[in-house]
């Protein structure tokens, strides 16, 4: 075989290798694009789903609170009133604030990251109709009784609000919110064609994990998809 046919053969081999490499690269890009499109579709489905639900009440706190008030009737008699009443507080998660940018799809490890607002405690409800009230004093005027009743009601409400804001109680409500949001996310992901994936939920109040580089909230799915194009 002469030099020219050998050169032609080598050139053809190089061209064929380049074509195969280009086809392989194109196939990989198409696969990555499909994954990105799937993540984008999922974010749209999830955003619509959350908007439809509107709000979650992931936890409810209930119990009893106790308070005491006093009143000096006619500046002579010292009177007190003690009340114990049941109360309840609902914790709210506003899903309407969760847009498409809150979702991050890790196509490599099939993980959907979701960032949600912090839970908030709604106004405490104190059931004064079921309150157990005890008054002490030699003489309790009507005005004094009304004044003590008002003091007790305010203090019972403040005591219930303080319990609702207790860090340990708030953390339990946040854990419940994470579980409920994860359940809401899984079904639409399957419907969007992603199958079974892991869902990780992070509250806005949570610190960013220093050891998890995949938790990247700096770029949305739309931005990643734009780069791929």
C-alpha positions as CSV (number, residue, x, y, z in Angstrom):
1,X,0.0,0.0,0.0
2,X,1.3,3.4,-1.0
3,X,1.6,6.4,1.1
4,X,-1.4,8.2,-0.4
5,X,-3.9,5.3,0.2
6,X,-2.5,5.0,3.7
7,X,-2.9,8.7,4.3
8,X,-6.5,8.6,3.0
9,X,-7.2,5.6,5.3
10,X,-5.9,7.4,8.3
11,X,-7.8,10.6,7.4
12,X,-11.0,8.5,7.1
13,X,-10.4,6.9,10.5
14,X,-9.9,10.3,12.1
15,X,-13.0,11.6,10.5
16,X,-15.0,8.6,11.6
17,X,-13.7,8.9,15.1
18,X,-14.6,12.6,15.1
19,X,-18.1,11.8,13.9
20,X,-18.6,9.1,16.5
21,X,-17.4,11.4,19.2
22,X,-19.7,14.1,18.0
23,X,-22.6,11.7,18.0
24,X,-21.8,10.5,21.5
25,X,-21.5,14.1,22.7
26,X,-24.8,15.0,21.1
27,X,-26.5,12.0,22.7
28,X,-25.2,12.9,26.1
29,X,-26.3,16.5,25.6
30,X,-29.7,15.3,24.5
31,X,-29.9,13.1,27.7
32,X,-28.9,16.0,29.9
33,X,-31.3,18.3,28.1
34,X,-34.1,15.8,28.7
35,X,-33.2,15.6,32.4
36,X,-33.2,19.4,32.7
37,X,-36.6,19.6,30.8
38,X,-38.0,17.0,33.2
39,X,-36.8,19.0,36.2
40,X,-38.3,22.2,34.7
41,X,-41.6,20.4,34.0
42,X,-41.6,19.1,37.6
43,X,-41.0,22.6,39.0
44,X,-44.0,23.9,37.0
45,X,-46.2,21.1,38.2
46,X,-45.1,21.5,41.8
47,X,-45.6,25.3,41.7
48,X,-49.1,24.9,40.4
49,X,-49.8,22.2,43.0
50,X,-48.6,24.3,45.9
51,X,-50.6,27.3,44.6
52,X,-53.7,25.1,44.4
53,X,-53.3,23.9,48.0
54,X,-52.6,27.5,49.2
55,X,-51.6,26.8,52.8
56,X,-50.8,23.9,55.2
57,X,-51.4,23.7,58.9
58,X,-48.7,21.1,59.6
59,X,-49.1,21.1,63.4
60,X,-51.4,22.1,66.2
61,X,-50.5,22.8,69.8
62,X,-53.1,22.5,72.6
63,X,-53.1,22.4,76.4
64,X,-54.0,24.5,79.3
65,X,-52.7,27.9,80.6
66,X,-53.1,29.5,84.0
67,X,-53.1,33.1,84.9
68,X,-53.9,35.3,87.9
69,X,-55.2,38.9,88.3
70,X,-55.9,41.1,91.3
71,X,-57.9,44.2,92.1
72,X,-58.2,46.4,95.2
73,X,-61.9,47.2,95.6
74,X,-62.6,50.6,97.3
75,X,-58.8,50.6,98.2
76,X,-59.7,48.4,101.1
77,X,-60.3,44.8,100.0
78,X,-57.6,42.9,98.2
79,X,-59.1,40.5,95.7
80,X,-57.6,37.9,93.3
81,X,-58.9,35.8,90.5
82,X,-57.2,32.7,89.2
83,X,-58.2,31.1,85.9
84,X,-57.2,27.9,84.1
85,X,-58.4,27.6,80.5
86,X,-57.7,25.3,77.5
87,X,-56.0,26.8,74.5
88,X,-54.9,25.8,71.0
89,X,-52.5,27.2,68.4
90,X,-52.3,26.2,64.7
91,X,-49.0,26.5,62.8
92,X,-49.3,27.8,59.3
93,X,-47.1,27.2,56.2
94,X,-48.0,29.6,53.3
95,X,-47.5,27.5,50.2
96,X,-48.6,30.4,47.9
97,X,-45.1,32.0,48.5
98,X,-43.3,28.9,47.0
99,X,-42.6,29.6,43.4
100,X,-40.8,27.7,40.7
101,X,-37.4,29.1,41.8
102,X,-37.8,27.2,45.2
103,X,-37.2,23.8,43.5
104,X,-33.8,22.5,42.5
105,X,-33.5,19.2,40.6
106,X,-30.3,17.2,40.9
107,X,-30.6,15.0,37.8
108,X,-27.4,13.1,38.6
109,X,-28.5,11.8,42.0
110,X,-32.3,12.2,41.3
111,X,-32.9,14.5,44.3
112,X,-35.5,17.3,44.3
113,X,-34.5,20.1,46.7
114,X,-37.3,22.3,47.9
115,X,-36.9,25.5,49.9
116,X,-40.0,26.6,51.8
117,X,-40.9,29.6,54.1
118,X,-40.7,29.2,57.8
119,X,-43.8,28.0,59.7
120,X,-45.6,30.7,61.7
121,X,-47.9,30.4,64.7
122,X,-51.4,31.7,64.2
123,X,-53.1,33.6,67.0
124,X,-53.7,31.5,70.1
125,X,-57.3,30.6,70.8
126,X,-58.2,30.5,74.5
127,X,-61.6,29.0,75.3
128,X,-62.8,31.1,78.1
129,X,-66.2,29.3,78.1
130,X,-64.4,26.3,79.5
131,X,-62.2,28.2,81.9
132,X,-62.1,27.2,85.6
133,X,-62.2,30.4,87.6
134,X,-61.6,30.9,91.3
135,X,-62.0,34.3,93.0
136,X,-60.8,35.2,96.5
137,X,-61.5,38.3,98.6
138,X,-63.8,39.7,101.2
139,X,-65.8,41.9,98.8
140,X,-65.6,41.8,95.0
141,X,-67.4,44.6,93.4
142,X,-68.8,44.2,89.9
143,X,-66.3,46.7,88.5
144,X,-63.5,44.8,90.2
145,X,-64.7,41.4,88.8
146,X,-64.9,42.8,85.3
147,X,-61.4,44.3,85.6
148,X,-59.9,41.0,86.8
149,X,-61.7,39.1,84.1
150,X,-60.1,41.3,81.5
151,X,-56.6,41.0,83.0
152,X,-56.9,37.2,83.1
153,X,-58.0,37.0,79.5
154,X,-55.1,39.0,78.3
155,X,-52.6,37.1,80.4
156,X,-54.0,33.7,79.3
157,X,-53.6,34.8,75.7
158,X,-50.0,35.9,76.3
159,X,-49.1,32.7,78.1
160,X,-50.5,30.6,75.2
161,X,-48.6,32.7,72.7
162,X,-45.4,32.2,74.7
163,X,-45.8,28.4,74.6
164,X,-46.5,28.5,70.9
165,X,-43.2,30.4,70.3
166,X,-41.1,28.0,72.4
167,X,-38.1,26.9,70.2
168,X,-38.6,23.2,70.9
169,X,-42.3,23.4,69.9
170,X,-41.5,25.4,66.8
171,X,-38.9,22.8,65.8
172,X,-41.5,20.1,66.0
173,X,-43.9,22.1,63.8
174,X,-41.0,22.6,61.3
175,X,-40.4,18.9,61.2
176,X,-44.0,18.2,60.6
177,X,-44.0,20.8,57.8
178,X,-41.0,19.1,56.1
179,X,-42.8,15.7,56.1
180,X,-46.0,17.1,54.7
181,X,-44.3,19.1,52.0
182,X,-42.2,16.0,51.0
183,X,-45.5,14.0,50.6
184,X,-47.0,16.8,48.5
185,X,-43.9,16.8,46.2
186,X,-43.5,13.0,45.6
187,X,-46.8,12.4,43.7
188,X,-46.4,15.2,41.2
189,X,-42.9,14.2,40.5
190,X,-44.1,10.7,39.6
191,X,-46.8,12.3,37.4
192,X,-44.1,14.4,35.7
193,X,-42.3,11.2,34.6
194,X,-39.4,11.4,37.1
195,X,-40.4,8.2,38.9
196,X,-39.3,7.7,42.5
197,X,-36.9,10.4,43.7
198,X,-35.5,11.6,47.0
199,X,-37.1,14.8,48.3
200,X,-35.1,17.1,50.6
201,X,-37.0,20.0,52.2
202,X,-35.2,23.0,53.7
203,X,-36.9,25.9,55.5
204,X,-35.8,29.4,54.9
205,X,-34.8,29.6,58.5
206,X,-32.5,26.6,58.3
207,X,-28.7,27.2,58.0
208,X,-27.1,26.2,54.7
209,X,-25.4,22.8,55.1
210,X,-21.6,23.4,54.8
211,X,-20.9,19.8,53.7
212,X,-23.5,19.5,50.9
213,X,-22.4,21.2,47.7
214,X,-25.5,19.9,45.9
215,X,-27.7,22.2,47.9
216,X,-27.2,25.1,45.5
217,X,-29.9,27.8,45.7
218,X,-28.0,30.3,43.6
219,X,-29.3,29.1,40.2
220,X,-32.8,28.1,39.2
221,X,-33.6,25.2,36.9
222,X,-34.5,27.8,34.2
223,X,-31.0,29.4,34.5
224,X,-29.3,26.0,34.2
225,X,-31.5,25.1,31.2
226,X,-30.7,28.5,29.5
227,X,-27.0,27.7,29.8
228,X,-27.5,24.2,28.3
229,X,-29.0,25.9,25.2
